[in-house]
Amino acid sequence: IHSGQLMKCCPDMMQNPQILAALQERLDGLNGSPSGYMESLPKVVKRRVNALKNLQVKCAHIEAKFYEEVHELERKYAALYQPLFDKRSEIVSAAYEPTDEECEWKADEEEELTVSKQDEMKEKAKLEEEKKDEEKEDPKGIPEFWSTVFKNVDLLSDMLQEHDEPILKHLQDIKVKFSDPGQPMSFTLEFHFEPNEFFTNTVLTKVYKMRSEPDESDPFSFDGPEIMSCTGCTIDWTKGKNVTLKTIKKKQKHKGRGTVRTVTKTVPNDSFFNFFSPPEVPENGELDEDSEAVLTADFEIGHFIRERIVPRAVLYFTGEAIEDDDDDVSEEHLNSGLGLSR
C-alpha cells in the first residue's frame, strides 16, 4: 500500500482498538531492544564494522562543515531580507505609508469574481471607508502588531501574563542578527521598543551561542547545530514597573513574645520578560532539573522566533501561518506514526 492509501484509511485504522494495540506492541518491541546480531558476529567482521564507524565519524565532521556553510548562507541572505523587514517595521510603526499599488492584494475569493463585480465591490468598499473616515480618525500604522503575533502563537502566548500585555504593545520590531564570519556560531534576537513608561531600554537582546561540531564522546548523536547557551540583558525598569517581581506580605509570629507582625517580601513573578534572564549554564555544564527544563524551552522558543516568527510575522498576525503549522504538525505525527517519510 502506498502512503496515499495509508493516509486515506488511517482514520478507520485509528478507530480500531485491535490495530492500535498491535501497533503499540510493535513499537514497544522496537524501543530499547538492541539486536544480539552484533554480538554474534565473528571478530574479523566486528573489526570491519569498527572501520565503518570510523567512516561515520568522518561523515559527521563533513556534515558539521556543511552546516557551517549553511549558517554563512543564512547570514548572507539575512542581509537581503533585511530591507524588506525594515519596510515592514516602518509600515507597522507608521513611519511609512504604503502606496495604493503596494496595498493591492487579491484574496482567493476575489479571483473567482468577474472584473465588473470587483469594480462594484471596490467602489462600495471605498464609500464605506470614506464614511468610516468621517466618523473617526484613522489609527496609525498597524496597532498591536507584535503583541497580536505573540497572542496568536501558543508557544509564545503561554509565556504571556496579563501584566505583560501593556508593555508588548510598545514592541515595534524583532530582528535577527547572525554572528560575523570567522566568529563562533551564534545569533541574536533584538526586541525593539518605542519609548514607554515601563523601562528605559530601546532594545532588549537575547544571544544564543551554538555548536556545529560532533561531540567527541558521542559523535553519532550529531544532528546539526545545537544551541549550547543563551545570554539575556539587563532591563532598566522604571521604579515600580518591574513586572518580573512582585511584593507579598506575610504574617510572622514572634516565638518568644507571641506577637504577630507583617513582613513585606519581594519574590519572582511570572512574566514574558523573564525570557531575558535565562538560567546560567555552569562551566561543568551540570544543571538542576528545573533549570534544564527552562533552558530547553528557552532554546525552542528562540529557535522558533528566529526560524518562523521573524520571517513570516504578518502570517502569524493574520493567523494563516498558524493553520499551516497545525497542518505540518498533523502530517508529521501521522507520517512518523506510520513510519512514512514526508
VOBA-1610 file (N, C-alpha, C; in pm, whole numbers, padded with zeros to 5 digits, always signed):
BEGIN
Ile+00086-00119+00000Ile+00000+00000+00000Ile+00089+00123+00000His+00062+00217-00090His+00145+00338-00089His+00094+00436+00016Ser+00175+00542+00041Ser+00147+00631+00152Ser+00011+00699+00140Gly-00032+00733+00017Gly-00161+00799-00002Gly-00275+00711+00044Gln-00269+00581+00009Gln-00373+00489+00052Gln-00373+00473+00203Leu-00252+00468+00261Leu-00242+00455+00406Leu-00307+00574+00476Met-00282+00694+00423Met-00336+00814+00486Met-00487+00818+00475Lys-00543+00766+00364Lys-00688+00766+00347Lys-00755+00670+00445Cys-00693+00555+00468Cys-00754+00456+00556Cys-00716+00477+00702Cys-00628+00574+00728Cys-00578+00595+00864Cys-00689+00621+00966Pro-00790+00710+00937Pro-00894+00735+01037Pro-00964+00607+01081Asp-00993+00517+00985Asp-01057+00390+01022Asp-00964+00305+01107Met-00836+00303+01068Met-00739+00224+01144Met-00727+00273+01287Met-00727+00406+01302Met-00707+00463+01434Met-00826+00442+01526Gln-00941+00403+01469Gln-01059+00376+01550Gln-01066+00229+01592Asn-00978+00147+01535Asn-00981+00003+01562Asn-00887-00029+01678Pro-00943-00069+01795Pro-00857-00093+01911Pro-00758-00207+01892Gln-00796-00307+01811Gln-00705-00420+01789Gln-00582-00376+01710Ile-00606-00291+01609Ile-00494-00240+01529Ile-00404-00151+01614Leu-00468-00065+01695Leu-00390+00023+01782Leu-00305-00057+01880Ala-00364-00163+01937Ala-00290-00246+02032Ala-00172-00315+01964Ala-00196-00363+01840Ala-00089-00431+01766Ala+00024-00335+01732Leu-00014-00211+01691Leu+00087-00110+01660Leu+00170-00076+01783Gln+00101-00058+01897Gln+00170-00023+02020Gln+00266-00133+02062Glu+00220-00259+02048Glu+00305-00372+02084Glu+00429-00377+01997Arg+00408-00347+01867Arg+00520-00347+01774Arg+00620-00237+01808Leu+00566-00116+01839Leu+00653-00003+01874Leu+00728-00030+02004Asp+00658-00088+02102Asp+00724-00121+02229Asp+00837-00220+02207Gly+00817-00308+02112Gly+00919-00408+02084Gly+01042-00349+02019Leu+01023-00233+01950Leu+01136-00169+01883Leu+01218-00082+01977Asn+01153-00032+02083Asn+01219+00063+02172Asn+01315-00006+02267Gly+01440+00038+02265Gly+01536-00007+02364Gly+01566-00155+02361Ser+01554-00218+02244Ser+01583-00362+02237Ser+01690-00387+02133Pro+01816-00364+02167Pro+01924-00384+02070Pro+01933-00528+02025Ser+01961-00542+01897Ser+01971-00677+01841Ser+02096-00747+01891Gly+02086-00878+01913Gly+02202-00956+01955Gly+02288-00998+01839Tyr+02250-00950+01720Tyr+02322-00991+01599Tyr+02468-00949+01603Met+02493-00823+01646Met+02631-00773+01650Met+02719-00860+01739Glu+02665-00899+01854Glu+02743-00980+01947Glu+02779-01117+01888Ser+02695-01163+01796Ser+02717-01297+01740Ser+02814-01298+01622Leu+02853-01178+01576Leu+02940-01172+01459Leu+03082-01219+01493Pro+03151-01278+01396Pro+03292-01315+01416Pro+03376-01190+01440Lys+03486-01206+01510Lys+03573-01094+01545Lys+03622-01019+01421Val+03651-01091+01314Val+03703-01027+01193Val+03597-00936+01130Val+03468-00975+01142Val+03360-00892+01088Val+03339-00769+01177Lys+03344-00790+01310Lys+03331-00676+01402Lys+03439-00572+01375Arg+03557-00620+01343Arg+03669-00531+01312Arg+03634-00442+01194Arg+03571-00500+01091Arg+03533-00422+00973Arg+03419-00324+01006Val+03329-00367+01095Val+03222-00276+01138Val+03282-00154+01208Asn+03387-00175+01287Asn+03456-00062+01351Asn+03513+00034+01247Ala+03560-00022+01136Ala+03611+00064+01028Ala+03498+00150+00972Leu+03377+00090+00960Leu+03261+00166+00912Leu+03224+00277+01010Lys+03237+00248+01139Lys+03206+00351+01239Lys+03303+00468+01228Asn+03429+00438+01202Asn+03527+00546+01183Asn+03493+00631+01062Leu+03443+00565+00957Leu+03397+00639+00839Leu+03279+00728+00876Gln+03190+00674+00962Gln+03073+00750+01003Gln+03112+00875+01081Val+03215+00865+01163Val+03264+00982+01237Val+03314+01088+01139Lys+03386+01045+01035Lys+03433+01140+00934Lys+03315+01206+00862Cys+03209+01127+00839Cys+03087+01183+00778Cys+03028+01292+00867Ala+03028+01268+00998Ala+02973+01366+01092Ala+03052+01496+01086His+03184+01488+01072His+03267+01609+01064His+03242+01684+00932Ile+03219+01609+00824Ile+03186+01675+00696Ile+03049+01742+00708Glu+02956+01673+00774Glu+02822+01730+00794Glu+02830+01859+00875Ala+02921+01862+00973Ala+02939+01983+01053Ala+02985+02100+00965Lys+03076+02072+00872Lys+03122+02175+00778Lys+03007+02223+00691Phe+02922+02128+00651Phe+02805+02163+00570Phe+02718+02265+00645Tyr+02691+02238+00773Tyr+02605+02328+00850Tyr+02673+02462+00875Glu+02804+02464+00883Glu+02875+02592+00897Glu+02852+02678+00772Glu+02855+02613+00655Glu+02831+02686+00531Glu+02685+02729+00520Val+02594+02645+00572Val+02452+02683+00574Val+02435+02809+00659His+02504+02815+00771His+02498+02933+00858His+02546+03057+00784Glu+02653+03042+00706Glu+02704+03154+00628Glu+02603+03198+00522Leu+02535+03099+00462Leu+02430+03132+00365Leu+02315+03207+00432Glu+02277+03161+00551Glu+02171+03230+00626Glu+02210+03374+00651Arg+02335+03394+00691Arg+02383+03529+00719Arg+02380+03615+00594Lys+02421+03555+00481Lys+02423+03627+00354Lys+02282+03669+00313Tyr+02188+03575+00321Tyr+02053+03606+00276Tyr+01976+03690+00377Ala+02017+03686+00504Ala+01955+03773+00603Ala+01974+03919+00564Ala+02090+03950+00506Ala+02117+04087+00461Ala+02026+04126+00345Leu+01986+04028+00263Leu+01895+04056+00151Leu+01751+04072+00199Tyr+01714+03996+00302Tyr+01579+04007+00357Tyr+01560+04137+00435Gln+01668+04186+00497Gln+01654+04293+00594Gln+01585+04419+00541Pro+01614+04465+00417Pro+01542+04583+00368Pro+01390+04563+00365Leu+01346+04440+00336Leu+01202+04411+00336Leu+01148+04414+00479Phe+01224+04357+00572Phe+01181+04359+00712Phe+01181+04501+00767Asp+01277+04583+00721Asp+01281+04723+00765Asp+01158+04798+00718Lys+01117+04772+00593Lys+00996+04838+00543Lys+00873+04788+00619Arg+00871+04659+00650Arg+00761+04605+00732Arg+00751+04681+00863Ser+00868+04702+00926Ser+00871+04774+01053Ser+00821+04917+01038Glu+00859+04981+00928Glu+00817+05119+00903Glu+00666+05128+00884Ile+00608+05030+00817Ile+00463+05030+00796Ile+00391+05005+00929Val+00440+04909+01006Val+00379+04876+01135Val+00382+04997+01229Ser+00493+05068+01230Ser+00510+05180+01324Ser+00462+05314+01269Ala+00406+05312+01148Ala+00353+05434+01084Ala+00462+05529+01038Ala+00585+05481+01026Ala+00692+05565+00973Ala+00682+05575+00821Tyr+00610+05482+00760Tyr+00593+05482+00614Tyr+00450+05440+00583Glu+00387+05513+00492Glu+00252+05479+00447Glu+00262+05413+00309Pro+00224+05286+00298Pro+00236+05217+00169Pro+00145+05278+00062Thr+00189+05269-00062Thr+00112+05323-00174Thr-00007+05232-00204Asp-00099+05282-00286Asp-00215+05201-00327Asp-00168+05073-00396Glu-00065+05088-00478Glu-00013+04971-00550Glu+00042+04867-00453Glu+00113+04914-00350Glu+00170+04821-00252Glu+00062+04753-00168Cys-00054+04816-00161Cys-00163+04761-00078Cys-00256+04670-00157Glu-00238+04662-00287Glu-00323+04573-00368Glu-00297+04428-00330Trp-00403+04357-00296Trp-00390+04215-00262Trp-00515+04142-00307Lys-00497+04042-00390Lys-00610+03967-00442Lys-00632+03845-00356Ala-00741+03847-00280Ala-00774+03732-00197Ala-00821+03617-00284Asp-00815+03497-00230Asp-00855+03379-00307Asp-00998+03392-00358Glu-01087+03446-00274Glu-01227+03457-00314Glu-01244+03554-00430Glu-01163+03659-00432Glu-01176+03761-00535Glu-01136+03710-00672Glu-01051+03610-00677Glu-01002+03559-00805Glu-01115+03503-00890Glu-01223+03458-00824Glu-01333+03397-00896Glu-01435+03501-00942Leu-01423+03623-00896Leu-01519+03725-00932Leu-01486+03786-01068Thr-01590+03832-01137Thr-01569+03900-01265Thr-01511+04038-01239Val-01453+04096-01343Val-01392+04228-01330Val-01497+04331-01288Ser-01615+04324-01347Ser-01720+04421-01315Ser-01764+04409-01170Lys-01773+04285-01124Lys-01814+04262-00985Lys-01707+04317-00890Gln-01581+04299-00927Gln-01472+04351-00846Gln-01479+04503-00837Asp-01502+04567-00952Asp-01512+04712-00955Asp-01626+04761-00866Glu-01738+04688-00874Glu-01855+04725-00793Glu-01824+04715-00644Met-01756+04607-00608Met-01723+04587-00467Met-01620+04689-00419Lys-01524+04721-00507Lys-01422+04820-00470Lys-01486+04956-00444Glu-01582+04993-00530Glu-01649+05122-00515Glu-01729+05125-00385Lys-01796+05014-00356Lys-01874+05005-00232Lys-01782+05013-00110Ala-01670+04941-00118Ala-01574+04942-00007Ala-01516+05082+00014Lys-01493+05151-00100Lys-01437+05285-00093Lys-01533+05381-00022Leu-01662+05370-00055Leu-01763+05456+00007Leu-01773+05428+00157Glu-01769+05298+00192Glu-01776+05261+00334Glu-01654+05312+00409Glu-01539+05305+00343Glu-01415+05351+00405Glu-01420+05501+00428Glu-01473+05574+00328Glu-01484+05719+00342Glu-01578+05757+00455Lys-01685+05676+00468Lys-01781+05702+00575Lys-01716+05681+00712Lys-01637+05575+00722Lys-01566+05547+00848Lys-01465+05658+00879Asp-01401+05708+00772Asp-01301+05814+00790Asp-01364+05937+00852Glu-01488+05965+00812Glu-01557+06082+00865Glu-01593+06062+01011Glu-01623+05935+01047Glu-01668+05907+01183Glu-01554+05909+01285Lys-01439+05859+01247Lys-01328+05856+01342Lys-01194+05868+01270Glu-01096+05906+01345Glu-00962+05924+01290Glu-00896+05788+01267Asp-00823+05777+01157Asp-00755+05651+01125Asp-00648+05619+01229Pro-00635+05491+01266Pro-00522+05453+01352Pro-00392+05464+01274Lys-00284+05481+01344Lys-00153+05492+01280Lys-00088+05353+01267Gly-00029+05327+01152Gly+00041+05201+01131Gly-00050+05080+01149Ile+00002+04977+01212Ile-00077+04857+01244Ile-00068+04839+01395Pro-00169+04887+01468Pro-00163+04883+01615Pro-00150+04740+01668Glu-00069+04726+01771Glu-00053+04599+01844Glu-00016+04483+01751Phe+00066+04512+01651Phe+00104+04409+01554Phe+00176+04293+01623Trp+00285+04324+01692Trp+00367+04217+01751Trp+00299+04151+01870Ser+00225+04229+01949Ser+00155+04166+02062Ser+00048+04070+02013Thr-00013+04101+01897Thr-00111+04010+01837Thr-00043+03883+01788Val+00075+03899+01728Val+00152+03782+01684Val+00178+03690+01804Phe+00222+03749+01914Phe+00251+03670+02034Phe+00127+03598+02084Lys+00014+03667+02085Lys-00109+03606+02136Lys-00157+03493+02045Asn-00126+03502+01917Asn-00174+03402+01821Asn-00093+03273+01823Val+00027+03277+01881Val+00116+03161+01880Val+00120+03099+02020Asp+00075+02975+02031Asp+00065+02910+02162Asp+00198+02911+02237Leu+00306+02883+02165Leu+00437+02874+02228Leu+00474+03005+02298Leu+00429+03118+02241Leu+00459+03250+02297Leu+00351+03297+02393Ser+00225+03271+02358Ser+00115+03318+02443Ser+00118+03251+02580Asp+00172+03128+02586Asp+00183+03059+02715Asp+00276+03133+02810Met+00366+03214+02756Met+00460+03289+02840Met+00400+03421+02888Leu+00296+03467+02820Leu+00242+03600+02847Leu+00153+03601+02971Gln+00169+03704+03050Gln+00080+03730+03163Gln+00004+03859+03132Glu-00105+03878+03201Glu-00187+03996+03175Glu-00107+04125+03192His-00015+04126+03290His+00062+04248+03313His+00170+04271+03206Asp+00195+04170+03120Asp+00292+04187+03011Asp+00232+04261+02891Glu+00102+04246+02875Glu+00037+04294+02752Glu+00053+04444+02728Pro+00033+04530+02829Pro+00052+04674+02804Pro+00194+04707+02758Ile+00293+04628+02804Ile+00432+04654+02765Ile+00455+04611+02621Leu+00403+04494+02584Leu+00426+04443+02449Leu+00358+04527+02341Lys+00262+04609+02380Lys+00201+04700+02283Lys+00303+04802+02231His+00412+04817+02304His+00517+04911+02263His+00626+04844+02180Leu+00615+04712+02158Leu+00714+04640+02078Leu+00696+04676+01931Gln+00799+04730+01869Gln+00790+04778+01731Gln+00851+04684+01629Asp+00947+04602+01672Asp+01014+04515+01575Asp+01094+04407+01648Ile+01113+04294+01579Ile+01205+04190+01626Ile+01301+04161+01512Lys+01430+04167+01540Lys+01531+04142+01437Lys+01620+04025+01478Val+01675+03958+01376Val+01771+03850+01399Val+01905+03894+01342Lys+02009+03886+01422Lys+02145+03917+01377Lys+02231+03791+01390Phe+02303+03758+01283Phe+02390+03640+01283Phe+02534+03680+01315Ser+02609+03587+01372Ser+02749+03613+01404Ser+02829+03642+01277Asp+02932+03722+01291Asp+03016+03759+01177Asp+03098+03640+01128Pro+03144+03645+01003Pro+03228+03537+00950Pro+03352+03518+01036Gly+03387+03393+01061Gly+03505+03362+01141Gly+03481+03363+01290Gln+03364+03412+01333Gln+03330+03413+01475Gln+03256+03285+01511Pro+03258+03245+01640Pro+03180+03128+01681Pro+03034+03144+01641Met+02971+03035+01602Met+02834+03039+01552Met+02737+03086+01661Ser+02657+03187+01629Ser+02557+03237+01723Ser+02456+03323+01647Phe+02345+03353+01714Phe+02252+03452+01659Phe+02193+03531+01775Thr+02154+03654+01745Thr+02099+03744+01846Thr+01959+03787+01807Leu+01867+03779+01902Leu+01732+03833+01883Leu+01729+03972+01944Glu+01685+04069+01864Glu+01673+04207+01912Glu+01526+04246+01916Phe+01478+04288+02033Phe+01340+04333+02050Phe+01343+04485+02063His+01290+04552+01962His+01295+04699+01958His+01164+04757+02012Phe+01176+04847+02109Phe+01060+04908+02173Phe+01058+05059+02150Glu+00939+05113+02137Glu+00926+05258+02136Glu+00937+05308+02280Pro+00966+05437+02301Pro+00974+05490+02437Pro+00846+05458+02515Asn+00863+05414+02639Asn+00746+05373+02717Asn+00770+05400+02865Glu+00666+05381+02944Glu+00672+05412+03087Glu+00731+05299+03171Phe+00760+05184+03108Phe+00798+05066+03186Phe+00949+05049+03203Phe+01026+05075+03098Phe+01173+05068+03109Phe+01235+05166+03011Thr+01362+05195+03033Thr+01430+05296+02951Thr+01502+05235+02830Asn+01518+05103+02827Asn+01584+05039+02712Asn+01503+05062+02585Thr+01571+05083+02475Thr+01503+05085+02345Thr+01514+04950+02275Val+01616+04871+02315Val+01637+04738+02257Val+01668+04638+02368Leu+01597+04526+02368Leu+01629+04415+02457Leu+01686+04303+02372Thr+01793+04239+02420Thr+01861+04139+02337Thr+01868+04003+02405Lys+01880+03901+02321Lys+01900+03763+02368Lys+01996+03697+02270Val+02112+03655+02319Val+02215+03593+02235Val+02214+03442+02256Tyr+02210+03369+02146Tyr+02214+03222+02150Tyr+02345+03174+02089Lys+02426+03107+02171Lys+02552+03051+02121Lys+02529+02908+02077Met+02585+02874+01960Met+02559+02744+01901Met+02689+02666+01881Arg+02672+02536+01864Arg+02785+02450+01832Arg+02749+02365+01712Ser+02841+02358+01617Ser+02816+02276+01498Ser+02934+02183+01475Glu+02961+02102+01574Glu+03067+02002+01560Glu+03029+01881+01645Pro+03065+01763+01600Pro+03030+01643+01676Pro+03096+01641+01813Asp+03024+01589+01910Asp+03078+01569+02044Asp+03174+01449+02038Glu+03299+01470+02078Glu+03398+01363+02070Glu+03357+01239+02147Ser+03284+01259+02258Ser+03243+01145+02339Ser+03122+01073+02281Asp+03049+01140+02190Asp+02931+01078+02130Asp+02909+01135+01990Pro+03000+01107+01896Pro+02993+01170+01763Pro+02870+01130+01682Phe+02813+01011+01711Phe+02700+00963+01632Phe+02569+01035+01666Ser+02569+01112+01774Ser+02448+01186+01811Ser+02437+01318+01735Phe+02540+01354+01659Phe+02540+01482+01588Phe+02427+01487+01486Asp+02346+01591+01497Asp+02232+01606+01406Asp+02217+01752+01364Gly+02329+01818+01343Gly+02326+01959+01304Gly+02356+02050+01422Pro+02357+02181+01398Pro+02390+02278+01503Pro+02294+02268+01620Glu+02345+02288+01739Glu+02260+02290+01858Glu+02295+02411+01942Ile+02193+02466+02007Ile+02214+02581+02095Ile+02277+02531+02224Met+02388+02592+02263Met+02461+02549+02381Met+02429+02635+02504Ser+02407+02764+02481Ser+02377+02854+02592Ser+02313+02980+02538Cys+02255+03058+02628Cys+02197+03186+02586Cys+02220+03289+02695Thr+02226+03414+02652Thr+02251+03525+02744Thr+02149+03634+02718Gly+02085+03680+02824Gly+01987+03787+02809Gly+02051+03923+02829Cys+01974+04016+02881Cys+02025+04152+02904Cys+01959+04209+03029Thr+02016+04316+03078Thr+01959+04385+03194Thr+01849+04479+03148Ile+01732+04466+03206Ile+01622+04557+03175Ile+01622+04669+03279Asp+01631+04792+03231Asp+01634+04908+03321Asp+01491+04953+03350Trp+01432+04886+03447Trp+01291+04911+03479Trp+01271+05047+03545Thr+01162+05110+03510Thr+01120+05231+03582Thr+01073+05189+03721Lys+01097+05272+03818Lys+01060+05239+03956Lys+00912+05201+03966Gly+00889+05084+04025Gly+00752+05038+04045Gly+00689+04970+03926Lys+00766+04953+03816Lys+00709+04895+03693Lys+00767+04758+03659Asn+00854+04704+03743Asn+00918+04575+03713Asn+00817+04461+03730Val+00770+04406+03618Val+00668+04301+03624Val+00727+04163+03653Thr+00861+04152+03657Thr+00923+04022+03686Thr+00936+03999+03837Leu+00897+04098+03916Leu+00899+04086+04062Leu+00764+04127+04118Lys+00728+04068+04230Lys+00605+04109+04297Lys+00630+04115+04448Thr+00552+04197+04514Thr+00565+04214+04658Thr+00454+04138+04728Ile+00492+04055+04823Ile+00391+03982+04900Ile+00407+04016+05048Lys+00298+04004+05121Lys+00300+04031+05264Lys+00274+03901+05340Lys+00357+03877+05439Lys+00342+03757+05522Lys+00334+03797+05669Lys+00253+03721+05741Lys+00243+03744+05885Lys+00339+03650+05957Gln+00421+03707+06045Gln+00516+03628+06123Gln+00484+03640+06272Lys+00490+03525+06338Lys+00464+03524+06483Lys+00595+03513+06559His+00619+03603+06652His+00741+03601+06732His+00738+03481+06826Lys+00845+03401+06824Lys+00848+03277+06903Lys+00837+03304+07053Gly+00907+03406+07099Gly+00909+03432+07243Gly+00786+03507+07291Arg+00761+03624+07229Arg+00654+03711+07278Arg+00516+03670+07226Gly+00513+03599+07114Gly+00384+03559+07060Gly+00316+03669+06980Thr+00384+03781+06960Thr+00326+03890+06882Thr+00335+03859+06733Val+00245+03920+06657Val+00240+03897+06512Val+00276+04025+06440Arg+00362+04013+06342Arg+00398+04129+06260Arg+00386+04093+06112Thr+00366+04195+06030Thr+00354+04176+05885Thr+00486+04209+05819Val+00536+04113+05740Val+00665+04130+05671Val+00641+04140+05521Thr+00703+04237+05459Thr+00692+04254+05313Thr+00813+04191+05246Lys+00787+04112+05143Lys+00895+04040+05076Lys+00878+04051+04925Thr+00990+04069+04853Thr+00988+04073+04707Thr+01028+03937+04652Val+00944+03881+04565Val+00969+03747+04510Val+00955+03752+04358Pro+01012+03653+04287Pro+00997+03648+04141Pro+00851+03637+04100Asn+00820+03694+03985Asn+00684+03692+03933Asn+00685+03638+03790Asp+00586+03559+03754Asp+00576+03506+03618Asp+00560+03622+03520Ser+00639+03618+03413Ser+00633+03724+03313Ser+00708+03681+03188Phe+00663+03729+03073Phe+00737+03705+02949Phe+00879+03761+02960Phe+00895+03868+03035Phe+01024+03937+03040Phe+01129+03862+03120Asn+01091+03752+03184Asn+01191+03661+03241Asn+01271+03593+03130Phe+01219+03600+03008Phe+01288+03547+02890Phe+01428+03607+02876Phe+01445+03729+02928Phe+01574+03798+02916Phe+01666+03772+03036Ser+01626+03681+03123Ser+01709+03641+03238Ser+01712+03489+03248Pro+01770+03421+03147Pro+01771+03274+03149Pro+01869+03221+03253Pro+01851+03095+03296Pro+01948+03035+03389Pro+02087+03030+03326Glu+02189+03053+03406Glu+02326+03045+03356Glu+02373+02900+03356Val+02445+02862+03251Val+02499+02727+03243Val+02635+02726+03312Pro+02653+02645+03418Pro+02783+02639+03487Pro+02893+02588+03394Glu+03017+02613+03432Glu+03130+02571+03349Glu+03133+02420+03329Asn+03088+02345+03431Asn+03086+02198+03416Asn+02966+02148+03336Gly+02877+02243+03300Gly+02762+02206+03218Gly+02650+02137+03292Glu+02666+02119+03425Glu+02565+02048+03504Glu+02456+02145+03548Leu+02330+02111+03517Leu+02217+02194+03555Leu+02119+02112+03638Asp+02049+02178+03730Asp+01944+02106+03801Asp+01827+02085+03705Glu+01736+01997+03744Glu+01628+01956+03654Glu+01542+02073+03609Asp+01508+02163+03703Asp+01422+02277+03669Asp+01490+02372+03571Ser+01617+02402+03597Ser+01691+02493+03508Ser+01706+02433+03369Glu+01729+02302+03364Glu+01744+02235+03235Glu+01614+02242+03156Ala+01500+02225+03225Ala+01370+02233+03158Ala+01345+02374+03106Val+01381+02475+03186Val+01364+02614+03145Val+01449+02644+03022Leu+01574+02600+03023Leu+01664+02627+02910Leu+01620+02553+02785Thr+01573+02431+02800Thr+01525+02355+02684Thr+01410+02428+02616Ala+01315+02476+02697Ala+01202+02552+02643Ala+01251+02683+02582Asp+01346+02747+02648Asp+01402+02874+02600Asp+01466+02856+02463Phe+01545+02750+02447Phe+01611+02724+02319Phe+01508+02704+02209Glu+01402+02631+02242Glu+01296+02605+02144Glu+01228+02735+02102Ile+01202+02821+02200Ile+01136+02949+02171Ile+01226+03039+02086Gly+01354+03048+02124Gly+01447+03131+02049Gly+01460+03085+01905His+01469+02954+01887His+01479+02897+01752His+01352+02926+01673Phe+01236+02914+01738Phe+01108+02937+01670Phe+01094+03083+01627Ile+01133+03174+01714Ile+01125+03317+01679Ile+01215+03346+01560Arg+01335+03290+01561Arg+01430+03313+01452Arg+01382+03251+01321Glu+01337+03125+01327Glu+01305+03050+01206Glu+01167+03081+01150Arg+01070+03110+01237Arg+00932+03124+01192Arg+00876+03265+01209Ile+00885+03317+01332Ile+00815+03442+01362Ile+00870+03560+01283Val+01001+03582+01289Val+01059+03699+01221Val+01038+03693+01070Pro+01066+03580+01004Pro+01048+03578+00858Pro+00903+03588+00812Arg+00806+03544+00896Arg+00667+03533+00849Arg+00570+03604+00943Ala+00612+03713+01001Ala+00534+03778+01106Ala+00391+03811+01064Val+00373+03864+00942Val+00239+03905+00900Val+00144+03786+00895Leu+00196+03668+00862Leu+00110+03550+00853Leu+00072+03496+00991Tyr+00156+03525+01091Tyr+00117+03491+01229Tyr+00021+03597+01283Phe+00033+03719+01234Phe-00061+03825+01273Phe-00201+03793+01222Thr-00211+03748+01097Thr-00342+03716+01039Thr-00392+03578+01080Gly-00303+03492+01128Gly-00342+03357+01167Gly-00319+03253+01060Glu-00281+03295+00940Glu-00263+03200+00829Glu-00148+03103+00855Ala-00040+03152+00914Ala+00076+03065+00940Ala+00046+02962+01047Ile-00046+02996+01138Ile-00080+02903+01245Ile-00151+02782+01187Glu-00239+02805+01089Glu-00307+02695+01022Glu-00205+02607+00950Asp-00107+02670+00884Asp-00002+02593+00815Asp+00079+02510+00915Asp+00112+02570+01031Asp+00187+02498+01133Asp+00109+02377+01183Asp-00022+02397+01204Asp-00107+02287+01251Asp-00109+02174+01150Asp-00117+02211+01020Asp-00116+02109+00914Asp+00016+02034+00914Asp+00127+02109+00930Asp+00260+02047+00931Asp+00273+01948+01046Val+00227+01991+01165Val+00238+01905+01283Val+00155+01780+01266Ser+00031+01796+01214Ser-00057+01680+01194Ser+00005+01582+01098Glu+00063+01633+00988Glu+00124+01545+00889Glu+00247+01476+00945Glu+00327+01551+01024Glu+00447+01491+01084Glu+00409+01378+01178His+00306+01402+01261His+00264+01300+01356His+00211+01178+01284Leu+00133+01201+01177Leu+00077+01091+01101Leu+00186+01009+01035Asn+00278+01079+00969Asn+00385+01009+00898Asn+00479+00936+00992Ser+00513+01001+01106Ser+00603+00935+01199Ser+00537+00814+01262Gly+00406+00823+01284Gly+00334+00710+01342Gly+00325+00592+01248Leu+00322+00619+01117Leu+00309+00511+01019Leu+00443+00472+00959Gly+00549+00541+01003Gly+00682+00509+00951Gly+00703+00558+00810Leu+00634+00670+00774Leu+00648+00724+00638Leu+00736+00846+00642Ser+00807+00871+00534Ser+00884+00995+00523Ser+00802+01094+00444Arg+00825+01223+00473Arg+00748+01327+00404Arg+00802+01349+00265
//
